[in-house]
Amino acid sequence: MNANQILKQQIELIKPGKDTLEAIKKTAKDFTKNLQSKLKNKKIRAEVFIGGSLAKETLLKKKKY
């Protein structure tokens, strides 16, 4: 086994699956949309965005998010 194969195998162990990542993204999108709506209703001008490891898609696999 070469170094690239080992790295690829290890990434699969620590990276969340595609379905999990999509579910997290949908939840985050729904949350930001809801928050933006509430801010608008209260006439608060603010920018809502997703940042950090979710935005960069560098999340690590966890039991609970």
mmCIF file of the N, C-alpha and C atoms, coordinates in Angstrom:
data_MODEL
# 
_entry.id   MODEL 
# 
loop_
_atom_site.group_PDB 
_atom_site.id 
_atom_site.type_symbol 
_atom_site.label_atom_id 
_atom_site.label_alt_id 
_atom_site.label_comp_id 
_atom_site.label_asym_id 
_atom_site.label_entity_id 
_atom_site.label_seq_id 
_atom_site.pdbx_PDB_ins_code 
_atom_site.Cartn_x 
_atom_site.Cartn_y 
_atom_site.Cartn_z 
_atom_site.occupancy 
_atom_site.B_iso_or_equiv 
_atom_site.pdbx_formal_charge 
_atom_site.auth_seq_id 
_atom_site.auth_comp_id 
_atom_site.auth_asym_id 
_atom_site.auth_atom_id 
_atom_site.pdbx_PDB_model_num 
ATOM 1   N N  . MET A 1 1  ? 0.845   -1.174 0.000  1.00 0.00 ? 1  MET A N  1 
ATOM 2   C CA . MET A 1 1  ? 0.000   0.000  0.000  1.00 0.00 ? 1  MET A CA 1 
ATOM 3   C C  . MET A 1 1  ? 0.897   1.246  0.000  1.00 0.00 ? 1  MET A C  1 
ATOM 4   N N  . ASN A 1 2  ? 0.630   2.181  -0.925 1.00 0.00 ? 2  ASN A N  1 
ATOM 5   C CA . ASN A 1 2  ? 1.465   3.388  -0.973 1.00 0.00 ? 2  ASN A CA 1 
ATOM 6   C C  . ASN A 1 2  ? 0.862   4.498  -0.110 1.00 0.00 ? 2  ASN A C  1 
ATOM 7   N N  . ALA A 1 3  ? 1.592   5.592  0.025  1.00 0.00 ? 3  ALA A N  1 
ATOM 8   C CA . ALA A 1 3  ? 1.190   6.692  0.908  1.00 0.00 ? 3  ALA A CA 1 
ATOM 9   C C  . ALA A 1 3  ? -0.149  7.296  0.490  1.00 0.00 ? 3  ALA A C  1 
ATOM 10  N N  . ASN A 1 4  ? -0.387  7.460  -0.795 1.00 0.00 ? 4  ASN A N  1 
ATOM 11  C CA . ASN A 1 4  ? -1.654  8.036  -1.257 1.00 0.00 ? 4  ASN A CA 1 
ATOM 12  C C  . ASN A 1 4  ? -2.845  7.156  -0.889 1.00 0.00 ? 4  ASN A C  1 
ATOM 13  N N  . GLN A 1 5  ? -2.682  5.859  -0.999 1.00 0.00 ? 5  GLN A N  1 
ATOM 14  C CA . GLN A 1 5  ? -3.759  4.933  -0.632 1.00 0.00 ? 5  GLN A CA 1 
ATOM 15  C C  . GLN A 1 5  ? -4.038  5.013  0.869  1.00 0.00 ? 5  GLN A C  1 
ATOM 16  N N  . ILE A 1 6  ? -2.989  5.080  1.656  1.00 0.00 ? 6  ILE A N  1 
ATOM 17  C CA . ILE A 1 6  ? -3.146  5.179  3.112  1.00 0.00 ? 6  ILE A CA 1 
ATOM 18  C C  . ILE A 1 6  ? -3.848  6.481  3.481  1.00 0.00 ? 6  ILE A C  1 
ATOM 19  N N  . LEU A 1 7  ? -3.440  7.596  2.885  1.00 0.00 ? 7  LEU A N  1 
ATOM 20  C CA . LEU A 1 7  ? -4.081  8.880  3.161  1.00 0.00 ? 7  LEU A CA 1 
ATOM 21  C C  . LEU A 1 7  ? -5.552  8.869  2.763  1.00 0.00 ? 7  LEU A C  1 
ATOM 22  N N  . LYS A 1 8  ? -5.851  8.319  1.604  1.00 0.00 ? 8  LYS A N  1 
ATOM 23  C CA . LYS A 1 8  ? -7.232  8.236  1.133  1.00 0.00 ? 8  LYS A CA 1 
ATOM 24  C C  . LYS A 1 8  ? -8.076  7.402  2.116  1.00 0.00 ? 8  LYS A C  1 
ATOM 25  N N  . GLN A 1 9  ? -7.525  6.316  2.582  1.00 0.00 ? 9  GLN A N  1 
ATOM 26  C CA . GLN A 1 9  ? -8.214  5.443  3.530  1.00 0.00 ? 9  GLN A CA 1 
ATOM 27  C C  . GLN A 1 9  ? -8.468  6.175  4.858  1.00 0.00 ? 9  GLN A C  1 
ATOM 28  N N  . GLN A 1 10 ? -7.507  6.934  5.334  1.00 0.00 ? 10 GLN A N  1 
ATOM 29  C CA . GLN A 1 10 ? -7.653  7.658  6.587  1.00 0.00 ? 10 GLN A CA 1 
ATOM 30  C C  . GLN A 1 10 ? -8.666  8.804  6.464  1.00 0.00 ? 10 GLN A C  1 
ATOM 31  N N  . ILE A 1 11 ? -8.677  9.462  5.324  1.00 0.00 ? 11 ILE A N  1 
ATOM 32  C CA . ILE A 1 11 ? -9.656  10.534 5.090  1.00 0.00 ? 11 ILE A CA 1 
ATOM 33  C C  . ILE A 1 11 ? -11.069 9.966  5.156  1.00 0.00 ? 11 ILE A C  1 
ATOM 34  N N  . GLU A 1 12 ? -11.276 8.802  4.594  1.00 0.00 ? 12 GLU A N  1 
ATOM 35  C CA . GLU A 1 12 ? -12.594 8.168  4.636  1.00 0.00 ? 12 GLU A CA 1 
ATOM 36  C C  . GLU A 1 12 ? -13.034 7.878  6.073  1.00 0.00 ? 12 GLU A C  1 
ATOM 37  N N  . LEU A 1 13 ? -12.101 7.638  6.947  1.00 0.00 ? 13 LEU A N  1 
ATOM 38  C CA . LEU A 1 13 ? -12.423 7.360  8.351  1.00 0.00 ? 13 LEU A CA 1 
ATOM 39  C C  . LEU A 1 13 ? -12.829 8.612  9.121  1.00 0.00 ? 13 LEU A C  1 
ATOM 40  N N  . ILE A 1 14 ? -12.303 9.781  8.738  1.00 0.00 ? 14 ILE A N  1 
ATOM 41  C CA . ILE A 1 14 ? -12.569 10.993 9.521  1.00 0.00 ? 14 ILE A CA 1 
ATOM 42  C C  . ILE A 1 14 ? -13.554 11.959 8.859  1.00 0.00 ? 14 ILE A C  1 
ATOM 43  N N  . LYS A 1 15 ? -13.858 11.757 7.590  1.00 0.00 ? 15 LYS A N  1 
ATOM 44  C CA . LYS A 1 15 ? -14.742 12.661 6.861  1.00 0.00 ? 15 LYS A CA 1 
ATOM 45  C C  . LYS A 1 15 ? -16.178 12.126 6.895  1.00 0.00 ? 15 LYS A C  1 
ATOM 46  N N  . PRO A 1 16 ? -17.165 13.014 7.189  1.00 0.00 ? 16 PRO A N  1 
ATOM 47  C CA . PRO A 1 16 ? -18.554 12.545 7.170  1.00 0.00 ? 16 PRO A CA 1 
ATOM 48  C C  . PRO A 1 16 ? -18.967 12.112 5.761  1.00 0.00 ? 16 PRO A C  1 
ATOM 49  N N  . GLY A 1 17 ? -19.905 11.187 5.701  1.00 0.00 ? 17 GLY A N  1 
ATOM 50  C CA . GLY A 1 17 ? -20.393 10.716 4.414  1.00 0.00 ? 17 GLY A CA 1 
ATOM 51  C C  . GLY A 1 17 ? -21.149 11.796 3.662  1.00 0.00 ? 17 GLY A C  1 
ATOM 52  N N  . LYS A 1 18 ? -21.327 11.569 2.378  1.00 0.00 ? 18 LYS A N  1 
ATOM 53  C CA . LYS A 1 18 ? -22.006 12.540 1.521  1.00 0.00 ? 18 LYS A CA 1 
ATOM 54  C C  . LYS A 1 18 ? -23.428 12.829 2.008  1.00 0.00 ? 18 LYS A C  1 
ATOM 55  N N  . ASP A 1 19 ? -24.165 11.786 2.402  1.00 0.00 ? 19 ASP A N  1 
ATOM 56  C CA . ASP A 1 19 ? -25.536 11.977 2.891  1.00 0.00 ? 19 ASP A CA 1 
ATOM 57  C C  . ASP A 1 19 ? -25.563 12.813 4.163  1.00 0.00 ? 19 ASP A C  1 
ATOM 58  N N  . THR A 1 20 ? -24.642 12.538 5.068  1.00 0.00 ? 20 THR A N  1 
ATOM 59  C CA . THR A 1 20 ? -24.564 13.294 6.314  1.00 0.00 ? 20 THR A CA 1 
ATOM 60  C C  . THR A 1 20 ? -24.232 14.749 6.034  1.00 0.00 ? 20 THR A C  1 
ATOM 61  N N  . LEU A 1 21 ? -23.277 14.989 5.174  1.00 0.00 ? 21 LEU A N  1 
ATOM 62  C CA . LEU A 1 21 ? -22.877 16.353 4.837  1.00 0.00 ? 21 LEU A CA 1 
ATOM 63  C C  . LEU A 1 21 ? -24.032 17.112 4.188  1.00 0.00 ? 21 LEU A C  1 
ATOM 64  N N  . GLU A 1 22 ? -24.760 16.480 3.310  1.00 0.00 ? 22 GLU A N  1 
ATOM 65  C CA . GLU A 1 22 ? -25.913 17.121 2.667  1.00 0.00 ? 22 GLU A CA 1 
ATOM 66  C C  . GLU A 1 22 ? -26.998 17.448 3.688  1.00 0.00 ? 22 GLU A C  1 
ATOM 67  N N  . ALA A 1 23 ? -27.238 16.550 4.646  1.00 0.00 ? 23 ALA A N  1 
ATOM 68  C CA . ALA A 1 23 ? -28.242 16.797 5.682  1.00 0.00 ? 23 ALA A CA 1 
ATOM 69  C C  . ALA A 1 23 ? -27.836 17.980 6.561  1.00 0.00 ? 23 ALA A C  1 
ATOM 70  N N  . ILE A 1 24 ? -26.573 18.057 6.905  1.00 0.00 ? 24 ILE A N  1 
ATOM 71  C CA . ILE A 1 24 ? -26.074 19.171 7.718  1.00 0.00 ? 24 ILE A CA 1 
ATOM 72  C C  . ILE A 1 24 ? -26.210 20.480 6.944  1.00 0.00 ? 24 ILE A C  1 
ATOM 73  N N  . LYS A 1 25 ? -25.864 20.461 5.674  1.00 0.00 ? 25 LYS A N  1 
ATOM 74  C CA . LYS A 1 25 ? -25.981 21.664 4.844  1.00 0.00 ? 25 LYS A CA 1 
ATOM 75  C C  . LYS A 1 25 ? -27.429 22.132 4.741  1.00 0.00 ? 25 LYS A C  1 
ATOM 76  N N  . LYS A 1 26 ? -28.351 21.177 4.578  1.00 0.00 ? 26 LYS A N  1 
ATOM 77  C CA . LYS A 1 26 ? -29.771 21.540 4.481  1.00 0.00 ? 26 LYS A CA 1 
ATOM 78  C C  . LYS A 1 26 ? -30.255 22.156 5.783  1.00 0.00 ? 26 LYS A C  1 
ATOM 79  N N  . THR A 1 27 ? -29.882 21.565 6.908  1.00 0.00 ? 27 THR A N  1 
ATOM 80  C CA . THR A 1 27 ? -30.261 22.105 8.210  1.00 0.00 ? 27 THR A CA 1 
ATOM 81  C C  . THR A 1 27 ? -29.705 23.516 8.389  1.00 0.00 ? 27 THR A C  1 
ATOM 82  N N  . ALA A 1 28 ? -28.454 23.706 8.033  1.00 0.00 ? 28 ALA A N  1 
ATOM 83  C CA . ALA A 1 28 ? -27.823 25.022 8.157  1.00 0.00 ? 28 ALA A CA 1 
ATOM 84  C C  . ALA A 1 28 ? -28.505 26.044 7.243  1.00 0.00 ? 28 ALA A C  1 
ATOM 85  N N  . LYS A 1 29 ? -28.830 25.632 6.026  1.00 0.00 ? 29 LYS A N  1 
ATOM 86  C CA . LYS A 1 29 ? -29.497 26.531 5.090  1.00 0.00 ? 29 LYS A CA 1 
ATOM 87  C C  . LYS A 1 29 ? -30.876 26.927 5.604  1.00 0.00 ? 29 LYS A C  1 
ATOM 88  N N  . ASP A 1 30 ? -31.636 25.954 6.103  1.00 0.00 ? 30 ASP A N  1 
ATOM 89  C CA . ASP A 1 30 ? -32.958 26.242 6.660  1.00 0.00 ? 30 ASP A CA 1 
ATOM 90  C C  . ASP A 1 30 ? -32.845 27.178 7.866  1.00 0.00 ? 30 ASP A C  1 
ATOM 91  N N  . PHE A 1 31 ? -31.854 26.935 8.712  1.00 0.00 ? 31 PHE A N  1 
ATOM 92  C CA . PHE A 1 31 ? -31.650 27.772 9.896  1.00 0.00 ? 31 PHE A CA 1 
ATOM 93  C C  . PHE A 1 31 ? -31.317 29.213 9.504  1.00 0.00 ? 31 PHE A C  1 
ATOM 94  N N  . THR A 1 32 ? -30.390 29.378 8.564  1.00 0.00 ? 32 THR A N  1 
ATOM 95  C CA . THR A 1 32 ? -30.012 30.740 8.169  1.00 0.00 ? 32 THR A CA 1 
ATOM 96  C C  . THR A 1 32 ? -31.175 31.464 7.490  1.00 0.00 ? 32 THR A C  1 
ATOM 97  N N  . LYS A 1 33 ? -31.939 30.742 6.707  1.00 0.00 ? 33 LYS A N  1 
ATOM 98  C CA . LYS A 1 33 ? -33.107 31.347 6.058  1.00 0.00 ? 33 LYS A CA 1 
ATOM 99  C C  . LYS A 1 33 ? -34.124 31.813 7.108  1.00 0.00 ? 33 LYS A C  1 
ATOM 100 N N  . ASN A 1 34 ? -34.375 30.976 8.096  1.00 0.00 ? 34 ASN A N  1 
ATOM 101 C CA . ASN A 1 34 ? -35.303 31.306 9.173  1.00 0.00 ? 34 ASN A CA 1 
ATOM 102 C C  . ASN A 1 34 ? -34.780 32.497 9.987  1.00 0.00 ? 34 ASN A C  1 
ATOM 103 N N  . LEU A 1 35 ? -33.505 32.489 10.314 1.00 0.00 ? 35 LEU A N  1 
ATOM 104 C CA . LEU A 1 35 ? -32.906 33.579 11.079 1.00 0.00 ? 35 LEU A CA 1 
ATOM 105 C C  . LEU A 1 35 ? -32.970 34.880 10.301 1.00 0.00 ? 35 LEU A C  1 
ATOM 106 N N  . GLN A 1 36 ? -32.647 34.828 9.019  1.00 0.00 ? 36 GLN A N  1 
ATOM 107 C CA . GLN A 1 36 ? -32.693 36.035 8.188  1.00 0.00 ? 36 GLN A CA 1 
ATOM 108 C C  . GLN A 1 36 ? -34.115 36.598 8.145  1.00 0.00 ? 36 GLN A C  1 
ATOM 109 N N  . SER A 1 37 ? -35.110 35.732 8.064  1.00 0.00 ? 37 SER A N  1 
ATOM 110 C CA . SER A 1 37 ? -36.502 36.163 8.049  1.00 0.00 ? 37 SER A CA 1 
ATOM 111 C C  . SER A 1 37 ? -36.873 36.867 9.357  1.00 0.00 ? 37 SER A C  1 
ATOM 112 N N  . LYS A 1 38 ? -36.456 36.286 10.472 1.00 0.00 ? 38 LYS A N  1 
ATOM 113 C CA . LYS A 1 38 ? -36.757 36.885 11.781 1.00 0.00 ? 38 LYS A CA 1 
ATOM 114 C C  . LYS A 1 38 ? -36.055 38.233 11.950 1.00 0.00 ? 38 LYS A C  1 
ATOM 115 N N  . LEU A 1 39 ? -34.837 38.330 11.471 1.00 0.00 ? 39 LEU A N  1 
ATOM 116 C CA . LEU A 1 39 ? -34.116 39.599 11.537 1.00 0.00 ? 39 LEU A CA 1 
ATOM 117 C C  . LEU A 1 39 ? -34.819 40.667 10.701 1.00 0.00 ? 39 LEU A C  1 
ATOM 118 N N  . LYS A 1 40 ? -35.256 40.272 9.513  1.00 0.00 ? 40 LYS A N  1 
ATOM 119 C CA . LYS A 1 40 ? -35.949 41.206 8.626  1.00 0.00 ? 40 LYS A CA 1 
ATOM 120 C C  . LYS A 1 40 ? -37.248 41.692 9.272  1.00 0.00 ? 40 LYS A C  1 
ATOM 121 N N  . ASN A 1 41 ? -37.991 40.774 9.897  1.00 0.00 ? 41 ASN A N  1 
ATOM 122 C CA . ASN A 1 41 ? -39.246 41.147 10.555 1.00 0.00 ? 41 ASN A CA 1 
ATOM 123 C C  . ASN A 1 41 ? -39.018 42.132 11.696 1.00 0.00 ? 41 ASN A C  1 
ATOM 124 N N  . LYS A 1 42 ? -37.877 42.049 12.337 1.00 0.00 ? 42 LYS A N  1 
ATOM 125 C CA . LYS A 1 42 ? -37.550 42.969 13.439 1.00 0.00 ? 42 LYS A CA 1 
ATOM 126 C C  . LYS A 1 42 ? -36.777 44.186 12.950 1.00 0.00 ? 42 LYS A C  1 
ATOM 127 N N  . LYS A 1 43 ? -36.669 44.309 11.612 1.00 0.00 ? 43 LYS A N  1 
ATOM 128 C CA . LYS A 1 43 ? -35.969 45.418 10.971 1.00 0.00 ? 43 LYS A CA 1 
ATOM 129 C C  . LYS A 1 43 ? -34.518 45.544 11.435 1.00 0.00 ? 43 LYS A C  1 
ATOM 130 N N  . ILE A 1 44 ? -33.883 44.399 11.588 1.00 0.00 ? 44 ILE A N  1 
ATOM 131 C CA . ILE A 1 44 ? -32.467 44.352 11.941 1.00 0.00 ? 44 ILE A CA 1 
ATOM 132 C C  . ILE A 1 44 ? -31.689 44.038 10.670 1.00 0.00 ? 44 ILE A C  1 
ATOM 133 N N  . ARG A 1 45 ? -30.777 44.920 10.320 1.00 0.00 ? 45 ARG A N  1 
ATOM 134 C CA . ARG A 1 45 ? -29.961 44.700 9.122  1.00 0.00 ? 45 ARG A CA 1 
ATOM 135 C C  . ARG A 1 45 ? -28.720 43.917 9.527  1.00 0.00 ? 45 ARG A C  1 
ATOM 136 N N  . ALA A 1 46 ? -28.636 42.711 9.045  1.00 0.00 ? 46 ALA A N  1 
ATOM 137 C CA . ALA A 1 46 ? -27.486 41.854 9.351  1.00 0.00 ? 46 ALA A CA 1 
ATOM 138 C C  . ALA A 1 46 ? -27.306 40.852 8.222  1.00 0.00 ? 46 ALA A C  1 
ATOM 139 N N  . GLU A 1 47 ? -26.078 40.442 8.052  1.00 0.00 ? 47 GLU A N  1 
ATOM 140 C CA . GLU A 1 47 ? -25.781 39.417 7.056  1.00 0.00 ? 47 GLU A CA 1 
ATOM 141 C C  . GLU A 1 47 ? -25.634 38.081 7.777  1.00 0.00 ? 47 GLU A C  1 
ATOM 142 N N  . VAL A 1 48 ? -26.347 37.096 7.305  1.00 0.00 ? 48 VAL A N  1 
ATOM 143 C CA . VAL A 1 48 ? -26.273 35.759 7.882  1.00 0.00 ? 48 VAL A CA 1 
ATOM 144 C C  . VAL A 1 48 ? -25.573 34.857 6.868  1.00 0.00 ? 48 VAL A C  1 
ATOM 145 N N  . PHE A 1 49 ? -24.556 34.148 7.331  1.00 0.00 ? 49 PHE A N  1 
ATOM 146 C CA . PHE A 1 49 ? -23.824 33.265 6.429  1.00 0.00 ? 49 PHE A CA 1 
ATOM 147 C C  . PHE A 1 49 ? -23.253 32.088 7.214  1.00 0.00 ? 49 PHE A C  1 
ATOM 148 N N  . ILE A 1 50 ? -22.936 31.052 6.477  1.00 0.00 ? 50 ILE A N  1 
ATOM 149 C CA . ILE A 1 50 ? -22.303 29.862 7.049  1.00 0.00 ? 50 ILE A CA 1 
ATOM 150 C C  . ILE A 1 50 ? -20.795 30.023 6.888  1.00 0.00 ? 50 ILE A C  1 
ATOM 151 N N  . GLY A 1 51 ? -20.069 29.777 7.950  1.00 0.00 ? 51 GLY A N  1 
ATOM 152 C CA . GLY A 1 51 ? -18.614 29.893 7.901  1.00 0.00 ? 51 GLY A CA 1 
ATOM 153 C C  . GLY A 1 51 ? -17.962 28.645 8.481  1.00 0.00 ? 51 GLY A C  1 
ATOM 154 N N  . GLY A 1 52 ? -16.708 28.747 8.725  1.00 0.00 ? 52 GLY A N  1 
ATOM 155 C CA . GLY A 1 52 ? -15.972 27.675 9.378  1.00 0.00 ? 52 GLY A CA 1 
ATOM 156 C C  . GLY A 1 52 ? -15.850 26.412 8.550  1.00 0.00 ? 52 GLY A C  1 
ATOM 157 N N  . SER A 1 53 ? -15.754 25.305 9.262  1.00 0.00 ? 53 SER A N  1 
ATOM 158 C CA . SER A 1 53 ? -15.489 24.033 8.591  1.00 0.00 ? 53 SER A CA 1 
ATOM 159 C C  . SER A 1 53 ? -16.652 23.578 7.699  1.00 0.00 ? 53 SER A C  1 
ATOM 160 N N  . LEU A 1 54 ? -17.870 23.997 8.016  1.00 0.00 ? 54 LEU A N  1 
ATOM 161 C CA . LEU A 1 54 ? -18.997 23.630 7.148  1.00 0.00 ? 54 LEU A CA 1 
ATOM 162 C C  . LEU A 1 54 ? -18.863 24.337 5.803  1.00 0.00 ? 54 LEU A C  1 
ATOM 163 N N  . ALA A 1 55 ? -18.538 25.608 5.823  1.00 0.00 ? 55 ALA A N  1 
ATOM 164 C CA . ALA A 1 55 ? -18.381 26.363 4.579  1.00 0.00 ? 55 ALA A CA 1 
ATOM 165 C C  . ALA A 1 55 ? -17.222 25.817 3.751  1.00 0.00 ? 55 ALA A C  1 
ATOM 166 N N  . LYS A 1 56 ? -16.180 25.386 4.425  1.00 0.00 ? 56 LYS A N  1 
ATOM 167 C CA . LYS A 1 56 ? -14.995 24.869 3.738  1.00 0.00 ? 56 LYS A CA 1 
ATOM 168 C C  . LYS A 1 56 ? -15.114 23.381 3.416  1.00 0.00 ? 56 LYS A C  1 
ATOM 169 N N  . GLU A 1 57 ? -16.165 22.764 3.935  1.00 0.00 ? 57 GLU A N  1 
ATOM 170 C CA . GLU A 1 57 ? -16.386 21.319 3.797  1.00 0.00 ? 57 GLU A CA 1 
ATOM 171 C C  . GLU A 1 57 ? -15.204 20.514 4.337  1.00 0.00 ? 57 GLU A C  1 
ATOM 172 N N  . THR A 1 58 ? -14.745 20.932 5.522  1.00 0.00 ? 58 THR A N  1 
ATOM 173 C CA . THR A 1 58 ? -13.653 20.221 6.187  1.00 0.00 ? 58 THR A CA 1 
ATOM 174 C C  . THR A 1 58 ? -14.108 19.673 7.532  1.00 0.00 ? 58 THR A C  1 
ATOM 175 N N  . LEU A 1 59 ? -15.408 19.410 7.650  1.00 0.00 ? 59 LEU A N  1 
ATOM 176 C CA . LEU A 1 59 ? -15.938 18.835 8.889  1.00 0.00 ? 59 LEU A CA 1 
ATOM 177 C C  . LEU A 1 59 ? -15.299 17.489 9.182  1.00 0.00 ? 59 LEU A C  1 
ATOM 178 N N  . LEU A 1 60 ? -15.196 17.197 10.457 1.00 0.00 ? 60 LEU A N  1 
ATOM 179 C CA . LEU A 1 60 ? -14.726 15.882 10.865 1.00 0.00 ? 60 LEU A CA 1 
ATOM 180 C C  . LEU A 1 60 ? -15.919 15.052 11.304 1.00 0.00 ? 60 LEU A C  1 
ATOM 181 N N  . LYS A 1 61 ? -15.833 13.769 11.116 1.00 0.00 ? 61 LYS A N  1 
ATOM 182 C CA . LYS A 1 61 ? -16.906 12.848 11.476 1.00 0.00 ? 61 LYS A CA 1 
ATOM 183 C C  . LYS A 1 61 ? -17.094 12.849 12.994 1.00 0.00 ? 61 LYS A C  1 
ATOM 184 N N  . LYS A 1 62 ? -18.354 12.974 13.432 1.00 0.00 ? 62 LYS A N  1 
ATOM 185 C CA . LYS A 1 62 ? -18.711 12.952 14.855 1.00 0.00 ? 62 LYS A CA 1 
ATOM 186 C C  . LYS A 1 62 ? -19.917 12.045 15.046 1.00 0.00 ? 62 LYS A C  1 
ATOM 187 N N  . LYS A 1 63 ? -20.150 11.672 16.296 1.00 0.00 ? 63 LYS A N  1 
ATOM 188 C CA . LYS A 1 63 ? -21.359 10.903 16.591 1.00 0.00 ? 63 LYS A CA 1 
ATOM 189 C C  . LYS A 1 63 ? -22.585 11.793 16.525 1.00 0.00 ? 63 LYS A C  1 
ATOM 190 N N  . LYS A 1 64 ? -22.424 13.055 16.944 1.00 0.00 ? 64 LYS A N  1 
ATOM 191 C CA . LYS A 1 64 ? -23.540 13.989 16.993 1.00 0.00 ? 64 LYS A CA 1 
ATOM 192 C C  . LYS A 1 64 ? -23.066 15.370 16.539 1.00 0.00 ? 64 LYS A C  1 
ATOM 193 N N  . TYR A 1 65 ? -23.840 16.018 15.674 1.00 0.00 ? 65 TYR A N  1 
ATOM 194 C CA . TYR A 1 65 ? -23.486 17.361 15.191 1.00 0.00 ? 65 TYR A CA 1 
ATOM 195 C C  . TYR A 1 65 ? -24.377 18.379 15.821 1.00 0.00 ? 65 TYR A C  1 
# 
